[in-house]
Amino acid sequence: MMTFCFTGIRSLPKFWKSNPYLSVGPGHSYFSLFLKDYCGIRNQQKWFSLKTVSPQNTKAVNLLIAKARYLRKGDEGSNQVSSDSHLFAAGAAKKRSQMNTHREDHGLPPVRNTMQLPTRPLNSEEWDKLKEDFKGKANFESWIISQMAHCHSSIDVAKSLLAWVAAKNNGIVGYDLLVKYLYLCVFHKHISEVIDVYEIMKARYKRLEPGGYTLLIQGLIHSDRWKEALLLLEDIKKVMIPSKKNYNDCIEGALLHQDVNLAWNLYQELLGHNLIPMLKTLKAFFDFGKNIKDDQYSNKLFDILLYLRNNHLYPGESFAHSIKTWFESVPGEQWKGQFTTIQGSGQCSGCGKTIESLHLSPEEYEFLKEKIMRDVIDGGDQYKKTTPQELERFQNFVKCCPPFDIVIDGLNVAKTFPKARESQVLLHVVSQLAKQNLQLLVLGRKHMLTQHSRWRKDEMKEVQKQASCFFADNISADDPFLLYATLHSGNHCKFITKDLMRDHKACLHDAKTQRLFFKWQQGHQLAIINRLPGSKITFQHIPSYDTVVQTTGDSWHIPYDEDLLERYSYEVPTKWLCLHRKT
């Protein structure tokens, strides 16, 4: 049995013994536990408006818009969703959730062990006493190193823990303690310690689990042995596709050490694996290119911007600043940038240019319609929520009706005001829309026609007088019917529901169709502003422009995320970077 001197980790006097049976690290990854700051995915509704319409039925829908009254500021609470925002505007979902004042109490958070972590290195007797005072059920050593990693304790404190453990175990320190110590070394940028742990792990283990590789790569790129991170990347490739985090760190290392060709090669390799690069990876290329006059390099950065466009990705605020700085730094190009917003008309408040329309072209609409019909209506899982016979009955029903202007998810709309009678709410919405001479379709379920305290027959009869109605079986879902009727009616048709259709978007198998679906959804979904029952119903506006990176050659408009604003993945930013070339 071989032994390894523990002097590699400075100030630890003990020895570690290699175990010939330990060829692979633990099957689980500590990466998820300790790299939240490094790898956390920032979760990113927008209520939209009726402003973008096709020439068909424009007059009727515009009349509806003109008559919609917006909330006065004095009537709004601090958490009221602004009528000027739309269903998919960044932060709208957060505001809507805060409007719910009747949240359930889900109980107190679990009680945690309240032992105070040491703030200085402890000797053996002090660690013995701390373990004796530990009241938790978990293994003390694993618990304490986990807490130290979570709280980013100092390296010296963690080192004294490992020395104590090694002294009790004939110089052996387990993999879990070692990798968490490594995490602290990487976090605090103790590069020499990272290299020491790297040497020990390289000698002791034939392979590591992904978290161990990731930490070593992240630490090594800042040292003069940074190219050894590429060897670790190759080791990962032998068993799996490296993560975008692994590629990001290697690219960062290459740029840090001025090997730009290697960085671009790694970037292309990442894309070749169909991985979505981290935004910090893309930001690094812009930061590196500052003040560089190189047309080939500039074209690659333009390709990155087009990649953001094609994949509906949005830079963060810091990345947006890097983009602005790069444009303005390119010698002789005369670019000028400013941070701005887009007006409701679709015009940039900075330069006055009109942003691309959210309206789908006839070709895009027919492509999307065909895909939805095939993948969601015909080929999706809708038969689990309805029957082929019922779907056919509905399709025949729609064919016998003239094209609809608005399709209403009756059950969803009826629940807009929880304290009000549902049939009354639905009738109120339908009556208001019917006054605009709009062709309406209300989708519901058969139980809505049964007399009940929440559903009155006389009110439902009034609904049926003012709108076409289709009532499905009670076990059926409304969404497939709503999508079919809206798309079948034409590009002018809007629909009303609070459902954001994320499941149906997921049924679409390619990114292009998913992007078109989201674009169509933003331009066609109406949402009722949550007001008191009986008052005039108002809708959040539909934006007229597409929130996507775009260029005209002498200008770029780039939507970006604000640092302090929580945006869900189905929302889009409201802030823009406007760049234009001086002439």
N, C-alpha and C positions, 0 to 999 in steps of 0.2 A: 504493500500500500504506500502510495506516494504522499508526501506532506508538502504543503505550501506555506512558506513563511508569511506571516500576517503583517510583516513590516510594510508590505505594499500599500496598505491603508494606514497612513501615518498615525503614530501613537498607539497602535494596537499591538501589544507585545506577544500575543498568542499565535498559535499555528492553526491553520485549517487543514483538514485531511480530505483528500479527494475520495469520492465514492465511485468505484468502477461501475456501479449499477445506475449511477445518475448520468444518463446520456442526454436526457431531455428535461427541460424545466417543467414546472407544474402545468397541467393542462389548462388551467384557467389563467386569465390575464389580469394583472394588476393595473394594466393600462387604463381600464375603465374606471378604476377606483381613484387613481392618483393623477390623472392627466386631464381632469376636467377643464382646467384653465388653458390647456394646450389644444385639446381636441373637441371641446364642447361644441355642439351644433346649436347655433343660435336660431331659436324658432322665430321664425319670422311670421275683418271681412271687409271687404269694402262695400258699403251700401252705394249703389250707383243711381244715376239719374236718367230721366227720359229724354235727355237732350240730343242724343244721336239716333236719328231715325232715317229710314230709307224714304224715297219719294212716295211710296205707297202709304196711304193713311196718315200722311204727315200732318195734315190739317187737324184731324181729330185728335191725334196724340199731342200736337202742340197746344191745342186748346186745353187739354188736360193739364199740361205743364203750366200754362199761363194761369190757370185757376187754382193751382196748388199753392197754399199759403205756407210760408216758412215760419218756423217758430221765432217769436221775438226773444231777444237775448234776456230780457227780464223774466221770461217764463222758464228759462232753462236752468237746470241745476248744473253744478260744476262737472258732473259726469254725463251730461246729456250728449248724445251723439249729434254732432253738428249736421244740419241739413245741407251744408255746403260740402261735406265729405261724401264719399260714395261707399258702397258696400264693401269694396275691396281696398279701401285706403288704409295705409299703415296706421295701426293703433286703434282702428275702429272696433275691432273685436274686443280689445281690452276695455274700451269705454263701455261697450254694451254689457260686458260681464259685470262691470262696476255698478251698472244701473239696477241690477237685481239686488234689492235690499233684503230679500227673504232667503238668504243662503242657509243651507243646512249646516248644523254643527256636526262635523265629522269626528269629533272627539279630540282630546288633547294629544299632542305629539308624544311619542314614546319617551319614557324616562331614560336618560343616558347616564352612564357612569360619570360622576362629577369630579373624578380625581384630577387634580391640577398637574399639568405636565411640567417637568423640571425645566428650568431656564438656564441651568449650568450643567456641565458634566458631573456625573455622580460617580462615586467610587463603589466598590463591590458591596460594602455594607449598606450603603444608601439604597442601592438597587434592590438588595434583599428586603429591606424594610418597606420599600414602595410596593414590591410584589406581595408582601405579607398583608399590607393594607388594602390591596385590590379586592373588591367585592364582586366583580363581574364574573359571568360564567365562561367567558371566552378565555383562550390562552393569553396569559398576561403579556408575553413577549410580542405576540402578533398584534394584540390590541394596542399596546403602547406605541409600536412603530407605525401602526396605521394612523393613530392620532397625531403622531409627530409629523408624518407625511402630510396629513390633512392640514395641519396648522403651520407647516413649513418651519419646523423647529430648526435650530442651528445644527450645522454639521458636527460640531464638537460634542453636543449632547447625544446625538444619534451614535456617534463613534464610541462614546463611553458605554452605551447600551450594548453595542455589538461586542465590545471587549469583555463585558460582563457575561454575555451569553457564551462567547468562545471559551472563557475560563471555566465555565460549568460543563462544557460539552467537548472536552478534549480538543479544543481548537476549532471545532466545527460550528459554522453559522449557516443556518438553512437558507435556501434559495429565496423564500418569501421575505426574510429580513434583509437579505442582500439587495434584492431588487428595489425594495422601498428605500433603503439607504442610497442606492443609485439615483432614485428619483430626487431625493433631497440634494444630492451632488449636482444633478443637472439643473434643478430649479435655482440653486444658489450660484450656478456657474463656477463650481469648483472643478475646473477642467483636469487638474492633476489627479484629483481623487477619482474622477470619472475614468481616467486612463488606468489607474491602479485597479479599480473594480473590473474594468475591461480585461486586463491581463489575468486576473483571477478567474473570471468567468470563462475566458477562452481556454484556460488550462483545465478547468474543472468540468465543463459541459461541452458535449459535442454539438448540441443545438440548444437554442433558447426558445421560450415561448414568445409570441409577437410583441408583448409589452416590453420584455427585456431587450429585444432587438431595437425597438423604437427608441428606448431611453439611451442606449449606447450610441445609436446613430445621431440622436439629437445632441448628445454631449460631445462626440468626437468631431463634429463639423467645425467646432470652434477651436480646434487644436491644430498643430502642425502635422498631425497624423490624420487629417480629415479624409484623405482618400481611402482609409481603411473602412470608413462608413460605407463606401461603395462595395467593399467586399462583403459586409454584412447584408447589404441590399441583395447581392447575388445569392447569399445563403438563404434569404427569405424566398427568393424566386424558385429555389429547388423544391419547395413544398407548397407555395401559394403565391398569389399575386400580391406584391407589396401594397400597402395602403397608400392613399394619397398623402397621408402624413409623412410616411417614409420618403416618398418622392419629394415632398416639399422640403424636408430637411436636407436631403442630398442636393437639391437645386440651390437652396440657400447657402450650403457650404461651398458649392462651385462658384457662385457669384461672390461670396465673401472672399474667396481666394482667386478671383479674377479669371476663372476658367469659364467664360461665357458660352463657348461652343458646347462644352459638356452640359451646362445648364439647359440649353435649348434642346439638346439630344434627350436629356432626361424628361423634359417637358413633353416632347413628342412621344416618348415611350409611355408616359402616363396616359396621354390621350389615346394611344393605341390600345390600351387596356380598357377603354371606355370608362375611365375614372373621371369624375368631375374634379378639377383641381381646386385646392383651397384658394380662397381669395388672397390670402397672404402670399401665396406663391406668385400669383399674377402681379400683385403689388410690388414684389421684389424686383421683377423685371423692369417695371417703370422707375423704381428708385435707382436701379443700376444705370439706366439709360439717361439720367439727368445730364444735360450739357453735352451729350454725345451727338455729333453730326454724322450719322451713318444711315443712309437710306434703307439698307437691308434690315438693320435693327429696327428702324421706325416702322417699316412694313410689318414686321413681326408683332410689334405692339398694336398696330391697327388691327391685325388679325385677332389679337386677344380681345379687343373691344368688340369685334364682330362675333367672337365666340360668346361673349356676354350677351349680346343681342340674340343670337340663335338659340341660346339655352335659357333665356329669361333669367339671367343672373344679375344681381345688383351689387355694386361695390359698397363697402361701408364708408363712413365719413372720412376716415384716415386714408383709405385707398383713393377716394375721390380727390383728396388733396394731392396725393402723389401723381395722379393723372394730370391734374391742373398744372402742377409744378413742372412735369415733364414737357407738356405742350409748350409752356411759356419759356422753357429753357433751351429748346432746340434752336441753335444759331441760325439766323436768317429767315425763320419761318413766320415770325410776327403773330403768333397765336396769343389771344387774350381770353382768360376765363373768368367766370363769375358764378356764384351760387345763387340760385333763384327758384322760382316756382312757375308752374304753368297755369294760365288763366282758364276759366271754364270754357272759353271759346276755343281753347287749344293753342293759343298763342303764348310763346315764351315771354315772360315778363322782362327778361333781360335784353334779348335782341329783337323781339317782335316776330320771329319766324314761326310758322305754323307747324305744330307737331303732327306726326303721322296720325291719320284717322283710325279710330277703333273699329270702324265699319268694315265688315268683311267684303271683299270683292265677290262678284257672282261666282267666279271659279272657286274661291276659297269656301264659299258657302256650300256649294254643291259637293265639294270634296268632303267637308265636315259632315254634311247631312248623310252622305253615303256611308261614311265611317261609323257614325252614331247608329244608324239603322242596322248596320251589319254587326258591329262589335258590342253595342249596348242593348239595343232593342231585340234583334234577332239572335245574336250570338252570346249575349251576356247571361247573367244569372237571374233575369227577370222572371223566369218560369218558376223559380223558387218562391216568388212573391205573388205570382198570378198564374193563370193557366193559359195555354195556347188558345183555347176556345174563347176565353174572356178577352185576350189581346186581339183576336180576330174580330170579335164583336165590336170592340172599340175602334179598330181601324176602319171597319165598314161604317160606323157611326160618323167618324171624322170625314170620310169621303162624301157623305151625304150633306155635310154642312158647308157653308161658304167659308173662306179663309178667316181665321180668327185674328183679332188685333191684340187681345190679351188673354192668356190662359192662366187661370187662378187655381192654385193648390188650396182647395176649399177648407180642408181640415187644418192645414197649417195656418192659413189666414185667420180662421175662426178663433184660434188660440192666441191671437195677437195681444188681447187684453184678458189675462187670466181670470179676473174677477167678474167680467161681463159674460152674459149669456152668449154662447158660441153662435147660435143661429142669428142672433141680433147683430153681432159683429160682422158676420159674413154678409148679411143683407145690407148693412150700412155701406160696406165697401163696394158691393155689386151695384147698389143704387147710385152711388156717386159716379162710378165709371159709366154706367148705362146712360146717364144724362149727357155724356159726351158723344153719344151715337157710335160707341165702339162695339164691335162684334166680340162678345165675351163667351168663354167656355169655363165653366166651373167643374173641377174634378173633385169628387168626394167618395164617400163610402156609404153603403146602404143603411148603416145604423143611423146616419144623419137624418133619415126620413122618418124615423120612429119617434113618436112623441116622448119627450123626456124633459127634465128640468133644464137641461142645457140646450135642447133642440126642440123648438116649437114648430109644429106642422104648418101653421099659417105663415110663419116667416119663411120657411123653406119653399112654400108654394110661390111666394113673392119672388124669391131668388130664381125659381124656375121660369117665371114669367119674363124676367129681365135678361136672362142669360141661357145659353145652351148648357145642359148639365149632363154629366155622365157619372153614375154612381157604381163603383166597383164593389166586389165582394169585400167583406170586412177584413179578411186576411190579406188582401192585396195591398201592394205598395202603389203610391201615386206617381212616383218619379218617372217610370217608363212611359206612362200615359202622357205626362206633362211634356217630356222631351219630344215624344212623337208628334203630339198636336202642335207644339210650337214650331218645330222644324218643318212639318208638313204644310203649315200655313204660309210660310215664306219668311224672308229675311226681315220683314217689317214687324213681325209678331214678337211681343214681349211676354214675359211670364212673371207671376208673383209668387214667391215663396221665400221663407227664411233659410231653407235647406241650401247648402253651398255646393251640393253635388260632387263632393270629393270622391265618393265611391265610384261614381260613374266615370269621372275623369280617369280614375285608376284602371277602368276596363279598357281604355284606349291604349294600345300597345306601343305606340311610337311617340317620340317627343314632339314631332311636328303636329300631330293630331291633338295631343294634349294642349299644346300652346294655342292652336286655333280654337279649341273648345273653351279655354279660359278667356280668350279674346272675345269670342261670341257671347259667353256668359256675362262678362262685364258690360257688354253693350245691350243686353236683352233682359237681364234680371232686375225686377223692381222690388224694392223693399219698403215697407210702411214704417214711417217714423213713429216710434212708440209714444203715442199721446193718449189722452183720456178718451175712453169710449164715448161715442156720440158727437165728438168734435170733428171738424173737417179733416178728412184723411189726406195726409201729405206723403210724398215719396222722396226718398233720397235720390239725388240726381245721378244720372248715368254719365260718366265722363265721355267727352267727344274724342279723346285722343288715346293713343296706345302708349302705355308706360313701358318703354323698351329703349335700349340704346339705339341711337339713329344718327345718320350723317348725311349731309348734302355735298360733301367734298370740302367745302370751305367752312363748314360748321359741324360740331358734334353736340348732341344733347344726351346726357347720361343721367338717368335717375339713380339716386343713391340712398342708402339707409342712414338715418340719423343715429348717432351713437346711443342716445338715451331713450330712444323710442322702440318699444317692443313691437315687432312686426311678425305676424304669423305667416306661414309658408304660402297661404292662399291670398295674401294681401300684397299690394304693390306700394313702393315708396311715393311720397308726395314732394320730395325735394329733388332738385335737378342741378347738375353742373352744365352750364352753357359755355361752349368754347367756339370762338369764331376767329377766322384769320383776318387780320387787318389788311385793308386794301388801299 
